[in-house]
């Protein structure tokens, strides 16, 4: 009975690992208690299920074949961005790139993050501080109260709440480019890496200094 239950749990975890995104991983661990003669009991952990990287790579390859040209470009763009950003060693944990408009980076607090974007229709890229509506009523006024300080440290003027009717709020900086010119794309990537690092350094500190209500 116990062995059958363990096998069923392993199958369930294996299935989840093969069918969820790269940002989510499931591990199954069996705990054993070992004792040799009169020694103190010791705990032993056995991993019975973990992500199958080979399967995930195959799934990504299959998905890539079905992408539109725009999605393929965005996936390649974010892969190049992640590589360049990782080489700076300024930000430790980076998410796996996906074929989408945005690429998020943590600011160390829930409901607020850096949400970089690659807009192929308007030929621009940008860095956004994305504030969820869950904290927007409190966080946006606080950040606005430190606007002069923030922009001085960044060395640029930002767009503050450019879409006031949206419940989620953003602070944004954009950069125009030409996605048909790889030299311009590389320039845009370098720009994005530079300001991603600046934004994270400035905003993560300001956010952590916010008084608790």
Backbone torsions as a table, in degrees:
resi	resn	phi	psi	omega
1	UNK	NA	-48.5	-179.5
2	UNK	-63.9	-40.2	-179.9
3	UNK	-64.9	-40.3	179.0
4	UNK	-63.8	-41.6	178.5
5	UNK	-62.5	-42.8	179.3
6	UNK	-62.8	-41.0	179.5
7	UNK	-64.6	-40.0	179.6
8	UNK	-66.9	-39.0	177.7
9	UNK	-64.7	-42.9	179.2
10	UNK	-61.3	-43.8	179.7
11	UNK	-61.1	-41.9	-179.0
12	UNK	-64.5	-43.6	180.0
13	UNK	-67.4	-40.4	178.0
14	UNK	-61.5	-41.9	179.9
15	UNK	-63.7	-44.6	179.7
16	UNK	-61.8	-41.3	179.3
17	UNK	-64.7	-31.9	-177.9
18	UNK	-84.9	-12.7	-173.7
19	UNK	-125.3	9.4	176.4
20	UNK	-114.3	170.2	-176.3
21	UNK	-69.9	166.3	-178.4
22	UNK	-67.1	-18.9	-179.5
23	UNK	-77.0	-11.8	-177.1
24	UNK	-118.6	128.4	179.0
25	UNK	-132.4	143.3	179.9
26	UNK	-119.5	134.2	178.2
27	UNK	-123.7	135.5	173.4
28	UNK	-108.3	124.9	-176.9
29	UNK	-124.2	126.9	175.7
30	UNK	-97.3	128.1	-178.2
31	UNK	-101.6	127.4	177.8
32	UNK	-121.5	149.9	176.6
33	UNK	-112.7	115.4	-176.1
34	UNK	-107.8	142.9	174.7
35	UNK	-145.4	128.4	178.9
36	UNK	-110.6	119.4	-176.3
37	UNK	52.6	-120.7	-177.1
38	UNK	-102.8	16.5	-179.3
39	UNK	-69.9	162.6	175.9
40	UNK	-67.2	141.2	178.7
41	UNK	-59.8	143.1	179.0
42	UNK	-126.7	143.4	-179.6
43	UNK	-88.5	135.7	176.8
44	UNK	-124.2	131.4	-179.4
45	UNK	-107.2	128.2	177.0
46	UNK	-116.2	121.0	177.6
47	UNK	-79.6	116.6	-178.6
48	UNK	-101.7	-14.5	178.0
49	UNK	-152.9	137.6	177.1
50	UNK	-153.6	165.8	-178.8
51	UNK	-59.7	138.9	176.8
52	UNK	-96.9	101.8	-174.9
53	UNK	-63.9	-33.7	-179.9
54	UNK	-64.5	-43.1	179.6
55	UNK	-65.3	-40.3	-179.9
56	UNK	-64.8	-37.9	178.9
57	UNK	-65.0	-40.1	177.8
58	UNK	-63.6	-43.7	179.9
59	UNK	-62.4	-39.2	178.1
60	UNK	-65.3	-38.8	-179.4
61	UNK	-66.0	-41.4	178.5
62	UNK	-64.1	-44.0	-179.6
63	UNK	-63.5	-38.3	-178.4
64	UNK	-62.9	-34.4	-179.9
65	UNK	-64.4	-27.2	-177.4
66	UNK	-93.4	1.9	-176.5
67	UNK	-78.5	154.0	169.8
68	UNK	-73.9	164.9	178.4
69	UNK	-59.5	-36.5	179.8
70	UNK	-64.0	-44.9	-179.1
71	UNK	-66.7	-37.9	177.8
72	UNK	-62.9	-41.2	179.3
73	UNK	-64.5	-43.9	-179.4
74	UNK	-62.8	-39.7	178.1
75	UNK	-63.1	-44.9	178.5
76	UNK	-64.1	-41.3	-179.6
77	UNK	-60.0	-47.8	-177.7
78	UNK	-71.4	-29.4	173.8
79	UNK	-64.5	-43.4	177.9
80	UNK	-66.2	-39.6	178.0
81	UNK	-61.9	-47.6	-178.7
82	UNK	-61.0	-41.3	179.2
83	UNK	-61.8	-47.1	179.4
84	UNK	-63.3	-42.0	-178.8
85	UNK	-67.8	-40.4	179.6
86	UNK	-63.0	-35.4	-178.9
87	UNK	-64.6	-24.3	178.6
88	UNK	-75.6	-23.2	-177.6
89	UNK	58.8	27.5	179.8
90	UNK	-89.6	-25.2	-178.3
91	UNK	-128.1	123.8	-171.4
92	UNK	-72.4	-56.9	-172.6
93	UNK	-102.4	119.5	-179.5
94	UNK	-122.7	136.8	-178.4
95	UNK	-73.4	160.0	176.0
96	UNK	-71.7	128.1	180.0
97	UNK	-60.5	145.9	177.2
98	UNK	-130.9	162.6	-178.2
99	UNK	-82.6	79.0	-176.8
100	UNK	-152.4	174.9	-174.2
101	UNK	-69.4	-29.1	-170.6
102	UNK	-124.2	164.5	174.9
103	UNK	-143.6	115.4	-173.5
104	UNK	-92.5	147.1	175.9
105	UNK	-135.9	133.1	-175.9
106	UNK	-67.6	145.3	171.8
107	UNK	-109.4	7.0	176.2
108	UNK	87.6	8.9	-179.9
109	UNK	-143.6	144.0	-178.7
110	UNK	-67.2	147.0	173.6
111	UNK	70.8	12.0	173.7
112	UNK	-147.7	133.4	-176.1
113	UNK	-155.7	170.8	167.7
114	UNK	-86.5	127.2	179.4
115	UNK	-124.4	86.2	-179.9
116	UNK	-68.3	151.6	-179.8
117	UNK	-135.3	155.3	177.4
118	UNK	-128.7	101.3	-174.1
119	UNK	-100.6	97.7	-176.9
120	UNK	-72.5	-22.1	-179.7
121	UNK	-78.2	-35.7	179.9
122	UNK	-102.2	3.1	177.4
123	UNK	55.0	50.1	174.8
124	UNK	-147.3	162.4	174.1
125	UNK	-124.3	167.0	-179.6
126	UNK	-167.7	163.9	174.4
127	UNK	-113.8	129.3	179.0
128	UNK	-124.8	140.2	163.0
129	UNK	-90.2	113.3	-174.3
130	UNK	-102.0	120.1	-175.8
131	UNK	-113.4	117.0	179.4
132	UNK	-65.2	150.0	179.1
133	UNK	-60.9	-17.3	179.9
134	UNK	-64.2	-29.2	-178.8
135	UNK	-126.6	2.8	-172.4
136	UNK	-60.8	-39.7	-176.8
137	UNK	-63.6	-25.7	-179.2
138	UNK	-98.7	-42.1	-173.1
139	UNK	-75.2	-41.6	-177.0
140	UNK	-60.9	-48.5	177.8
141	UNK	-60.4	-36.1	178.5
142	UNK	-63.1	-47.3	179.5
143	UNK	-65.4	-37.9	178.1
144	UNK	-63.5	-31.9	179.0
145	UNK	-68.3	-17.5	179.5
146	UNK	-115.2	23.5	-175.7
147	UNK	-56.6	-50.0	-177.2
148	UNK	-60.8	-43.8	179.0
149	UNK	-62.7	-45.1	-178.6
150	UNK	-62.1	-48.9	-177.8
151	UNK	-68.0	-31.9	176.2
152	UNK	-64.5	-44.0	-179.4
153	UNK	-69.0	-35.4	179.0
154	UNK	-77.0	-28.5	-178.1
155	UNK	80.4	15.8	-179.3
156	UNK	-146.4	160.1	173.5
157	UNK	-91.2	138.2	-178.8
158	UNK	-104.3	162.4	167.7
159	UNK	-89.3	116.7	-176.6
160	UNK	-99.5	116.2	177.7
161	UNK	51.2	58.8	-176.6
162	UNK	-66.3	-17.6	178.4
163	UNK	-121.8	75.6	-171.9
164	UNK	-61.3	-20.7	-179.6
165	UNK	-81.6	-13.6	177.9
166	UNK	-76.0	142.8	178.3
167	UNK	-71.1	-41.1	173.0
168	UNK	-79.3	142.0	-175.4
169	UNK	-113.8	151.7	177.9
170	UNK	-136.8	150.8	166.6
171	UNK	-116.4	134.4	-164.6
172	UNK	-140.6	148.0	171.6
173	UNK	-135.1	129.2	-175.9
174	UNK	-119.8	161.3	-179.6
175	UNK	-143.4	121.8	-179.7
176	UNK	-77.6	147.8	-179.1
177	UNK	-152.2	-176.3	176.2
178	UNK	-129.9	105.8	-174.8
179	UNK	-73.1	-8.0	176.5
180	UNK	-88.6	-5.4	-179.4
181	UNK	-116.5	110.6	-174.6
182	UNK	-63.9	-29.9	175.9
183	UNK	-63.4	-42.0	177.6
184	UNK	-67.7	-36.8	177.8
185	UNK	-62.9	-44.2	179.5
186	UNK	-64.0	-37.7	176.6
187	UNK	-63.3	-41.9	178.6
188	UNK	-64.7	-38.4	177.9
189	UNK	-63.5	-44.0	178.5
190	UNK	-63.0	-41.2	176.7
191	UNK	-59.9	-45.5	-177.4
192	UNK	-65.1	-40.8	177.6
193	UNK	-62.7	-46.0	-178.4
194	UNK	-58.1	-48.5	-175.9
195	UNK	-80.7	-24.0	172.7
196	UNK	-61.7	-45.6	179.5
197	UNK	-64.0	-45.1	179.4
198	UNK	-61.9	-47.6	-179.4
199	UNK	-59.2	-43.9	-177.1
200	UNK	-66.4	-41.7	179.7
201	UNK	-61.8	-43.9	-176.4
202	UNK	-75.2	-52.2	-172.1
203	UNK	-73.6	-34.5	179.4
204	UNK	-62.5	-38.2	179.0
205	UNK	-69.6	-46.0	-179.2
206	UNK	-62.1	-41.3	-179.1
207	UNK	-63.5	-43.3	-178.9
208	UNK	-68.8	-20.1	178.8
209	UNK	-86.2	-3.7	-178.9
210	UNK	-66.5	129.4	177.7
211	UNK	-63.0	145.2	177.5
212	UNK	-82.3	126.7	-179.1
213	UNK	-79.3	NA	NA
